[in-house]
Structures are given as structure tokens and as C-alpha cells.
Amino acid sequence: MDFILKEPNKDFTLRPHLRAVSNELKAYGYEIEITDRSRDDMTVRKAFLKDDSMGKILQLKYADKSGPIRKIRIKLEVDTNPPSGSGMEIKYVDFPFVSAVTVQDKPSLFAGKLYALLCREYVKGRDWYDFLWYTSQDIGINFKFLSSALRQQGPWAHKVVQVDLKWCLRHIETKIRSVDWVEVREDVRRFIKVSEQPSIELWTRELFLSQLRRIKE
């Protein structure tokens, strides 16, 4: 689960929030164990796109009706120094009780995914899975948010870059042409249902170049 603060806060801590989550889950019979993911070795640190992100792993234990103790593992990441320019909207959920949640709008989420595709140091098949979804939904790009993110960290950090549709299409195309699609397919395969596995074989340079052409202003 990925979270972003509305404004930068170098003093932000997850401790009180995790305490509240822990107390709430205990009421439902879950035993929670929390591991600090952001203080691990560099192999794990690469899972974070930004140095000022913080991460935790929540491991929930609960007794199934059939008897054995089961576990649910949830990874949390919080961007404590978010790029400027994100769009926000309020969504409502009604389970287990009615509440309001502030989330990024879809153009901002798409911009964040493009930032990951352009700047991540390793291949992550799920990034490309998400790319297929965003392009199939005809979602626009929040260029202001993407530009701010690129200036913060990555190959374009601290550079003056005019990020617009033309810039995005050019650099995403370069990325698509440089990716090892065999590696991408194998990385994502374990997350795809058996019934959908044949579609993974269609993950080629040509498919993603075709999807890229669907992106509009």
C-alpha cells in the first residue's frame, strides 16, 4: 500500500498511525507484527524510488475457522517529501464502517506510474501491468506532478525539464525499446491468474508501443 503526504513533513512518523491500526485490528482478532522495511539493506532499499520514503511491513496473524494460524503480509510505503502538483479527491467507503479517504486522482496516479517506469533501477513487471490498465482507460497525465517528481530524484534530478506529452511519449518509447520483455513477462507471471497466463505471451515491444499511442492530452 502506497501513501503520499499532502505536504512535505520531515518529522512525520508512522508510529501513532500504526498504533491505531494495531488496536483496531486486535478488536477483530488479528495479531499484528510490524517490521521496519526502510532501514534494511540496499537490496531492499531499491524497492523505494525515493530516499526519503519510509516503509513498514505489517504481518497479520489470525485463526482460521479450520484451525491453523494464517498470515497476511502487507507492505506500506509513505512518501514524506511528496512532489508538488498532485491532484486529490475524496472517496467514501462503507465497510467496516462509513468513512472518507483522500486519494490522488487518476491523472496524478498515472504520472506517478510513469515516473516509476522511467526511474526505477530494476525491472518490475507490475509497473507495465499498470501501464496497460492506465492506457486502456484513456486517463490523462498530470504533467505538473510528473515534472516535480522527476526533478526530485532520478536521471533528471535538479534539471530543468519541459515535461509535456511529446516529452513523455519520446522517453517512454525509449524505455519500451530498451526493456527485456522476456524478463518482464517472467517477473509478472506469478501475479497473474492461470486462466490469464496465455495473454502474458503477448507482452512484447509492439504491444506496448501500440498502447503508448493511445495516450492523449
N, C-alpha and C positions, 0 to 999 in steps of 0.2 A: 504494500500500500504506500503510495507516494503522496506526500503533503507539501504544501508551499505556504510560507507565511505571507500575509498581506503586505507586510513591510519588513525590511531587514531588522534583525534583532540578534546581535552577537551574544547577548546574555540569555537567550532562550534555552530552556531546559525541558526535557520530556518528563521529568520526574513526577510533577504533580498530575499530569495527564495520565501517565501510566498507572499511578496510584488509584486514580478514579476508575480507570478501566479494570484494574485488578479487582477492586472492591465490587464493581458491578458484575463481573464475570463469576466471582465467588458465589454471588446470590443465585446464579443459575447452575451451580455445581461444577464450575471449571476451576481447575488449579493452574495457575499461571507461573511460568518461569521466564525471566527476562535476561537476555544476553546483549551486551553492548557490541554491536556489529561495526561501528565506526572506528573502534580502537584496535581492530585486528591487523594482520599483516598486509603487505602491499597487494597480495593476490586478491584479498577480499576488498581492499580499498578501491581496486579498479572497478568494482561494481558501482561505485559512486562516480558520477560525472563531475562533481564539484568537491573541492577540498573542504568547503565549509558546510557540507551536508552532514547530518548526523543520522545514525541508523541503529535500530534495535531489532532483535528477533524475539518474538513472543511465541512461546511454546505452551500450548494449552493441553491439559490432560483432563480427560473426562471418562466416566464409567459408562460403557455402552450397556444397553439392556441385556445383551447376550453375554455380558460378563467381563471380557478383557478391557483393560485401560487403553483408550485410544489417544492419539496425539494429533493436534493441528498446529502447523508451523506457519507463522505469519511474519513477513519481513516488513519493517517500517522504515521509511526514509523521509526526512524532513529537510527541506531547503531553508536554511536560516538566513540566507542572503539572496533572496529571490531577485531575478531580473525585473526591471520596471516594465510597465506597459501591459500587464496581464489583464484580460477581461474576466470578470467574476459574475456569477449568477447564483441565486438561491434555489435549492431543490428541497423538496419535502419527502420524508419517509414516514411510513405509518407502522413500522414493526421494529422492535417490540413495543414501541410507543411513538406517538406523533412527535416529530422533531424537524428542525430546519438545518440544512447543511449548506455552507457556502462552498462552491466548487468553481474551478476555472471553466470558462466557456469553451466550446469545441475548437474555434479557431486558435485559441491560446494553447490548448492541449495538442493540436496538430503541430503548431510551431515548436512546442517542447519536444515532440517526437522527431521532427526534422533536425532539431539541434542534436538529439541523441544519435541519429543516423550519421550526421556529419562529423561528430566529435568523439564518439565512443572509440576507445582504443582496441576493442576486440569485436568479433562478430557476435551478434545476438539476433537469432532468428526471429524472436518475438517482436523486435523492432520492425522488421519487414512485414510480419503478420499484421501489425497495427497499421503500417503504411497502406497495405491493401484495403484495410477497413476504411480509413480516412478518405482515401481517394475514391472508394466506391460510394461514399456518402455525399460527394460533392461539397466538402467542407472547405471554406476559405482558410487563409493563413493570416495569423496576427503577426505581420512583419515587424511591428514595433517591438513586440515581446521577443521575437526570434533575434532581431538585431541586438537587443540588450543582452540576451543570453550569450550570443557569440562574442560580444566584447568582454564579457566577464572571464571566460575561460575556454581554452581550446586553441586551435590553429590561428584563429582570428582575434585572439585576446588583445585588448588595448589598441586595436587598429580601427581606423575609420572605414567602415564598410557600408556601401549603399545597398541594403538588403531589400530587394523587391522580387516580383515574380520571375523576372528574367534571370536574376542572380540565383534564385533558388533552383530553377529548372536546370541551369548550367551546372551547378555544383552537385545537385542530386544525381544528374545524369552521369557525371564523372564518377560518383560513388558507385552507382549501379554497374557501370562498366568495369570497375576495379574489383568488385566483390567476387569471392569464390562461391558460386551458388551451390556447389555440392556441399560445402561446409555449412552454408546457411540452412539448406534443407535438412541436413543431419542434426543440426542444433535445435531446430524447431520440431522435428518429428515426434519427440517424446511427449509433446504437449498437445498433439492432435489426435482426435478420436480415430480408432482403427477404420471406421467407415469412411473417414475423410482422407485417409493416408494417400490414396491414389492422386488426389489433387496436388499434393506436395511435389510430385514429379513435374508439374507444370511451372514450378518456381524457377524461372530462367531469366536471363538478362532481357530477353524480348518481352516477357510478361510485364516486368517492372517498368521498362521503358514505355510500354503501352499505357500502363496505369499513370505514369508520370504526365503523359499528355492530357490526362483528364483534369489536372489541377488548373483552376481558373482563378482570376482575381476575386 
